[in-house]
Amino acid sequence: MDTKLRAILPDQELLKFYEQMALCREFEESCAEQYTKGHITGFLHLYSGQEAVAVGATAGLHRDDYILSAYREHPQAIIRGADPKRVMAELFGKATGICKGKGGSMHLFDPNLSFMGGYAIVGGQFPIAVGLAFASKYRREGRISACFFGDGAVNQGTFHEGLNWARLWELPVLFICENNFYGIGTEVHRSSALADIHKRTCGYNIPSEKVDGMDVMAVYQAVKRASEWVRERNRPYLIEAITYRFRGHSMSDPGKYRSPAEVELWKERDPLPNFATRLVAEGIASEDNLACLRAKATAVVREAVQFAEESPWPDDREVFSDVFAANGEEVCPWLK
């Protein structure tokens, strides 16, 4: 029998989970709209359907733990604490963006939040996560690196190198695979000899587990338990969260490689309405309460879009800043 929600967390925290997932969904769907209007250009990879992983996992970490992700990272940055207005402005390429409009959708970064980046290079986050974990262990900071990645990254050499060094040097890294079954349009069984990704760690003597990535509470409990194990032992661990993206790989992908029946089957497991059903059934919230939280999320996103639209473009000279650094100061000799 399922554990009652109140036995895991107070009502306030449970409602926060729902509100955060609603915000993630609203933000991503608004991004799709802004993309079609031409306000967001370049590549845009949306997270709709995977919200339970970002919300549950982030809640299971400490505030100063490092988080690294791939290019589907807008909700992860927001849940970690990034201002939705600055994230939307970044997607618009505006000067008020979280990276001054220079990173765009795939390169959100805020060291003040220990959010150490989204990475457009598939598997690019693995060595950086391991390096940060090495630094944390060396300095005895008690921080861990939570490294998010998709199933499409596990055949990169950096994945195997990262696991090997994390175990060899006994580093505090929590690898979190968001397995949504498709690397762009290639289904995981067609690209991986061992499709059960969590089993791959046996070659590196790293413990692992598989969790329902459509259940925010399951993700929260797994990550909280695993992160403390990593922190106490200074050793790596891997979680494979089984999830699903409701949209194509990117906005340019019509997703014809998936049958409508498959998509509808997974939408029946949508983490938002299913969690809402539990909240109502257990008397934690009413339908009106949840409607208010959804309306609040909509208002936050609407404000973010307005902020991005009204924000200025970067000055032309900004192309030369944040390029070189020495002793903490920018160095562009030809501009002197």
C-alpha positions in Angstrom: 0.0 0.0 0.0 1.3 3.5 -0.9 2.6 5.6 2.0 0.4 8.5 2.8 1.9 11.8 1.7 1.7 13.4 5.1 3.9 10.6 6.5 6.6 11.9 4.2 6.3 15.7 4.2 4.2 18.5 5.7 1.2 19.8 3.7 3.0 23.0 2.9 5.9 21.2 1.3 3.6 18.9 -0.7 1.6 21.9 -2.0 5.0 23.5 -2.9 5.8 20.5 -5.1 2.6 20.9 -7.0 3.0 24.6 -7.4 6.6 24.1 -8.7 5.5 21.5 -11.2 2.7 23.7 -12.4 5.2 26.6 -12.8 7.5 24.3 -14.8 4.8 23.2 -17.1 3.4 26.7 -17.6 6.8 28.1 -18.3 7.7 25.5 -20.9 4.4 25.8 -22.7 4.8 29.5 -22.8 8.3 29.1 -24.2 6.7 27.1 -27.0 4.3 29.9 -27.7 7.1 32.5 -27.7 9.2 30.4 -30.0 6.4 30.3 -32.6 6.1 34.1 -32.3 9.8 34.4 -33.1 10.7 35.8 -29.7 12.9 32.8 -28.9 15.3 31.7 -31.7 17.8 28.9 -32.1 17.2 25.5 -30.5 14.6 25.1 -27.9 14.2 21.8 -26.0 11.2 21.6 -23.6 10.8 19.7 -20.4 7.0 19.2 -20.4 6.3 15.7 -18.8 9.5 15.5 -16.8 8.6 18.0 -14.1 8.5 15.4 -11.3 12.3 14.7 -11.8 13.4 18.4 -11.5 11.1 19.2 -8.5 11.6 15.9 -6.6 15.3 15.7 -7.1 16.0 19.3 -6.3 14.1 19.0 -3.0 16.2 16.0 -2.1 19.4 17.9 -2.3 21.0 20.5 -0.1 20.9 24.2 -1.2 24.6 24.3 -1.7 25.0 21.1 -3.6 26.1 21.6 -7.2 23.6 20.9 -9.9 24.6 20.3 -13.6 22.3 19.5 -16.4 22.0 19.2 -20.1 20.1 21.5 -22.6 16.6 20.8 -21.3 17.2 22.7 -18.1 14.9 25.7 -17.8 12.8 24.2 -15.0 15.8 22.9 -13.2 17.3 26.4 -13.0 14.0 27.9 -11.9 13.3 25.2 -9.2 16.9 25.8 -7.9 15.9 29.4 -7.4 16.5 31.3 -10.6 14.1 34.1 -11.3 11.7 33.1 -14.0 11.8 36.6 -15.4 15.6 36.4 -15.9 15.4 32.9 -17.4 12.8 34.0 -19.9 14.8 37.1 -20.7 17.8 34.9 -21.3 15.8 32.8 -23.8 14.8 36.1 -25.5 18.5 37.0 -25.7 18.0 40.1 -23.6 20.6 41.9 -21.4 18.6 41.2 -18.3 18.9 37.5 -18.8 20.5 35.2 -16.3 23.6 35.1 -18.5 23.2 38.6 -20.0 21.5 37.1 -23.1 24.7 35.3 -24.1 23.8 31.8 -23.2 20.3 31.3 -24.4 18.1 28.2 -23.9 20.9 25.6 -23.5 23.4 27.5 -21.4 21.7 28.7 -18.2 24.2 29.2 -15.4 24.2 30.8 -12.0 27.1 30.0 -9.5 25.3 31.9 -6.8 22.7 29.2 -6.8 25.3 26.4 -7.3 23.6 25.8 -10.6 26.7 25.1 -12.7 25.1 25.1 -16.1 23.2 23.5 -18.8 25.4 21.9 -21.5 24.6 21.8 -25.2 27.4 19.3 -25.8 25.9 15.9 -25.0 27.8 14.5 -22.1 29.7 17.7 -21.5 28.5 17.9 -17.9 30.1 14.7 -16.7 33.8 15.7 -16.3 32.7 19.1 -14.8 30.5 17.4 -12.2 33.4 15.1 -11.3 35.8 18.0 -11.1 33.5 19.9 -8.8 33.0 16.9 -6.6 36.8 16.5 -6.4 37.1 20.1 -5.3 34.4 19.7 -2.7 36.1 16.6 -1.3 39.5 18.3 -1.3 38.1 21.3 0.5 36.0 19.2 2.9 32.9 21.2 2.1 30.4 18.4 2.4 28.8 19.3 -1.0 27.9 16.8 -3.6 27.5 17.2 -7.4 24.1 16.2 -8.8 24.7 15.5 -12.5 21.5 15.3 -14.6 21.7 13.8 -18.1 19.5 12.0 -20.6 19.5 8.5 -21.9 21.1 9.8 -25.1 24.3 10.7 -23.2 25.2 7.3 -21.8 27.0 6.2 -25.0 29.4 9.1 -24.8 32.9 8.4 -23.6 32.6 11.1 -21.0 29.8 9.1 -19.2 32.1 6.1 -18.8 35.2 8.3 -17.9 33.1 10.2 -15.4 31.8 7.1 -13.7 35.3 5.5 -13.7 37.0 8.5 -12.1 34.2 9.2 -9.6 34.6 5.6 -8.3 38.4 5.4 -8.5 38.8 8.7 -6.6 35.7 8.1 -4.4 34.0 11.3 -5.2 30.6 12.6 -4.0 28.7 12.6 -7.3 25.0 11.7 -7.7 24.4 10.8 -11.3 20.7 11.2 -12.3 19.7 9.8 -15.6 16.4 11.2 -17.0 15.5 8.3 -19.2 12.7 9.6 -21.5 13.5 6.7 -24.0 14.6 8.8 -26.9 17.9 10.4 -27.9 16.4 12.8 -30.4 14.5 10.3 -32.4 16.3 7.1 -31.6 14.7 4.8 -29.0 17.0 3.7 -26.3 16.7 0.0 -27.2 18.0 0.8 -30.7 21.1 2.7 -29.4 22.1 0.9 -26.2 23.1 -2.8 -25.9 22.0 -2.5 -22.2 18.8 -0.4 -22.2 18.5 -0.7 -18.4 20.8 2.3 -17.8 21.2 1.9 -14.1 22.8 -1.5 -14.6 25.7 0.0 -16.5 27.3 1.0 -13.2 28.2 -2.6 -12.4 31.4 -2.2 -14.5 32.5 0.6 -12.1 31.3 -0.9 -8.8 28.9 2.0 -8.3 25.5 1.3 -6.6 22.4 2.3 -8.6 18.6 2.1 -8.7 15.7 2.8 -11.0 12.8 5.0 -9.9 9.5 6.1 -11.3 10.3 9.6 -12.8 6.6 10.4 -13.2 6.1 10.3 -9.4 7.5 13.4 -7.7 7.4 11.7 -4.3 9.3 8.6 -5.5 12.0 10.9 -7.0 12.2 13.0 -3.9 12.6 10.0 -1.6 15.1 8.3 -3.9 17.3 11.4 -4.3 17.2 12.4 -0.7 18.2 8.9 0.4 20.9 8.6 -2.3 22.3 12.1 -1.8 22.9 11.5 1.9 24.5 8.2 1.1 26.9 9.9 -1.3 27.6 12.7 1.2 28.4 10.4 4.1 30.6 8.0 2.1 32.2 10.3 -0.5 31.3 7.8 -3.2 29.2 8.0 -6.4 25.7 6.7 -6.9 23.4 6.6 -9.9 19.6 6.9 -10.2 17.7 6.2 -13.4 14.4 8.1 -13.4 12.0 6.7 -15.9 10.1 9.6 -17.4 8.7 10.9 -20.7 8.8 14.1 -22.7 5.4 15.1 -24.1 6.9 17.1 -26.9 9.5 16.3 -29.6 13.2 16.5 -29.0 13.1 20.2 -29.8 10.6 22.7 -31.3 11.8 21.7 -34.7 11.0 18.0 -34.1 7.4 16.8 -35.0 8.1 13.5 -33.1 6.7 11.3 -35.9 8.8 8.4 -34.6 6.4 8.0 -31.7 2.9 6.6 -32.1 -0.1 8.7 -30.9 -1.1 5.7 -28.7 2.3 5.7 -27.0 2.2 9.4 -26.2 -1.4 9.2 -24.9 -0.4 6.3 -22.7 2.3 8.3 -21.1 0.1 11.4 -20.8 -2.2 9.3 -18.6 0.8 9.2 -16.2 1.2 13.0 -16.3 2.8 13.9 -13.0 0.7 17.0 -12.4 -2.9 15.7 -12.5 -1.8 12.4 -10.9 -0.2 14.3 -8.0 -3.2 16.6 -7.8 -5.5 13.5 -7.5 -3.5 12.3 -4.5 -3.5 15.7 -2.8 -7.3 15.9 -3.0 -7.9 12.3 -2.1 -5.8 12.6 1.0 -7.5 15.8 2.1 -4.3 18.0 1.7 -5.9 20.3 -0.9 -9.2 21.0 -2.6 -9.7 21.5 -6.3 -10.1 25.2 -5.7 -6.7 25.3 -3.8 -5.0 23.7 -6.7 -6.7 25.9 -9.3 -5.3 28.9 -7.3 -1.8 27.5 -7.5 -2.1 27.0 -11.2 -3.4 30.5 -11.7 -0.5 31.8 -9.6 2.0 29.9 -11.9 0.3 31.4 -15.0 0.6 34.9 -13.6 4.3 34.4 -12.8 5.0 33.2 -16.3 3.0 36.0 -17.9 5.0 38.5 -15.9 8.2 36.8 -17.0 7.2 37.1 -20.7 6.3 40.8 -20.2 9.7 41.4 -18.5 11.6 39.7 -21.3 9.7 41.7 -24.0 10.3 45.0 -22.3 14.0 44.3 -21.5 16.8 45.9 -23.6 19.0 44.1 -26.0 22.7 43.8 -25.0 25.0 46.6 -26.0 27.2 45.8 -29.0 30.3 46.1 -26.8 29.1 43.2 -24.7 30.4 40.8 -27.3 33.9 41.6 -25.9 33.1 41.1 -22.2 33.1 37.8 -20.3 35.6 36.4 -22.8 39.0 36.6 -21.1 39.7 36.9 -17.4 42.9 37.4 -15.3 43.0 37.9 -11.5 39.3 38.4 -11.6 39.3 41.2 -14.1 38.4 41.2 -17.7 41.3 41.5 -20.2 40.6 42.7 -23.7 43.9 44.5 -24.6 42.6 45.7 -28.0 39.8 47.6 -26.3 42.1 49.6 -24.1 
